[in-house]
């Protein structure tokens, strides 16, 4: 896929960022979908104050187009596009930008949103404060390099029987921002998605069924 078309596809997905990420919490509160939108990513600098310092040119050379769009531009991948959505093996998820551990596999659960979801985070995950976190969520970043990871929502109670029900939190992560390292030492799995690979829409994005009386 040409780079320009790939970026356009990702930009379209990011335009729907909070509608999909905040869907469970907003639906529980009866908030219309139109009221859930906000621009992708936070406004604070992704470079100032972080241990890992690189120029944008250096990041572009190191990262793929998708990784750069998510980590450095605060973009969002399409739902069910990352191979890490269904990853269930023991291991840890590390930053695709700097390699620091971010999430343990024991905290991962199936949220049905189409993005890797976790109930708790490791110390390297930084949460950007938000006055509307109870509804729209708060951006999460890599605390070492400042890369955008996704959003945290305080709606864990909506997922009974999962670790999120105990923590009260849901970390909705863009798989493209991470690399999974299996505990058995097998090859790491990059979370970056393949734009050419068909993907299944999550239940919330499926068109309504049509019942025919006959």
N, C-alpha and C positions, 0 to 999 in steps of 0.2 A: 504494500500500500504506500503511495507517495506520502512524503512527510507532511505536505500541506493538508492532504485529506485526513491523515491520521490526527493532526492537531485539531482540525475542525470537528472530527468525531468526538474527541476528548472534551473539547470546549462545550459541545452540546450536552454531554453527560454532566459536566460541572454545573451547567445552568440549572440542572435539576437536583443539585446536591442536597439541600436541606429537605426538599419535598420527600426524597427517599430515605435519607438518614434519620430524620426526625419523625417519620411516619408513625411508628408505634406510639410514641409519647404524645404526639399531637392528636392522633385519632382518639386516644384514651381521654383526652381533655376536650374533645369535640371541636377542635380548631380547624377551620376550613383550610384546604391545601394551599390556596392562594395566599394565606397569611403566613406560610411557613418559609417563604423564600428569603435568602440572604446571599450576599456575594461570597464566592468560594474563597477559603483561606482567611487568615486573620490579617490585621493591618500592621502588627509589630514586625520589625526587621527580622529576616531569617538569617542574618549574618552577625549582627552586633551582639557581643556578649557570649558567643558560643566558642567552645574549645577548638573545633575544626573550622578553619578559615580558608576558603578557596574563592577565587574569582568566578564570575559566571561562566567565563570561557573555560575554566578548568572543570567546572561542574558539567558543562555540556560535553566536554571530551570524555569524562568519566562515565556519565550516565547515558542510558538509552533515551530516545525521545519521550517515551512514556514515563520513565522514571523521573526525568527532568521536569516534565509537565506536572507530575504529582508532587514530588519532593520540593522543588524549588519555586514552582508557580502556584502551589496550593490547589492543583486540579484534582479531579475525581474520575476514576475509571468507571466504565459501565458496569451494571450489576451482573454477577455471575460470570465475570470475564477472567478473573484471576484463578490460576490453578490451586491457590492456597485456600479458596473458599471451602473446599471439601477435604483439606489435609487434616488427618486425624492421628498421625503418628506422634509418639513422644518426641520432644525436641524443643527448640526455641526459635523465635522469630526475631531476626536482627535487622537493623537499619540497612537498606540497600545503598545508602550514601556513605556511611562511615563504619558499619559493621558492629555497632554496639548492640547488645541484647535488649530487646524491647518488651517482648511478651513470652510467657511460658505456655507450652501447649496445654498444660493442665487447666489454664484459665480460658481456653477457647470453647465456644459453644455455638450451636446452630441457631442463629437468630431468624433465619428465613428472609433476611433482607437482601441477600446476594453479595454481601461483603464479609470478609473475615471479622468475627466478633469475639471480644474477650471481656471477661468479668473484672479482671484486675490487670495492672500493669507492673512492669519492673521499674526500678528507680530512674532509669534513663529517659522515661517518657515524661515530657513536660506538658502541663495543661494550661492553655491560655485562658485567663479569667474572662467570664462573660456574664453580664447581668441577666441575660435571658437563657442561661444554661438549662433551666428547668424545662424549657420548651424547645429552643433551637439548638441546644447543645453548645459545647465549647471545643475549640480547635485543640488537637493534640499534636505535638511536635517531638522530634528527636531532641533531647536535651543536650546532645553533644554537638550536632551539626546544624540544628534548626530546621531540618527537613519536615515538611508537612506529612502527617501520618493519617489523619482522618478527624474524627470527632468523638467526644465523650458525651453520653446522655445519662441522665439520672433516672432511667426507666427500667432498671433491672427487675423490678417487681413484676413487670409484664411478661417475664419469661420464667414461669414456675418450673421447677425441676431442673434448672440450670444453675451454674455457679453465679450467674448474674442476679438471680433471685436473692442470693445471700449477700452479695456486695452492694446491690442496689444500683449498679452501674453497668453501662454497656459501652465498650470502646469499639466503635465502628471504624475499621481500618481499611485503607486502600492497600490491597495485596501488593500492588506494584511498588509500594514504598518499602517492602520488606523482602528478606531472603530467609527461607526456612532451613534450619540445620537439624537434621534428624539425630536423635540421641544415639543411634547405633553406628554413627560415623559414616553413613552412606552419603552419596553426593547431595550437596545443597540444592534446594529448589527455589529458583527466582520467582517472585510473585508477579512479575510482569506478564501481562496478557498478550495473546496473539490476536491482532485485529481481524485476521482472516479466518479464525476458528469460530464455527457456529457456537452459540451459547444459549442456554435455556433461561428464559425470563423467570425471576422469582415469582411466587404466588401473588404478591401484592401488585405486580406489574402486568399480570395476565389480563387479557380482555375478558369482560364478563361473558359467561356462557349464555347462549340463547335457547330458551326452552320452546319447543314447537309442540303445540297441542294437536293431537291427531287421533 
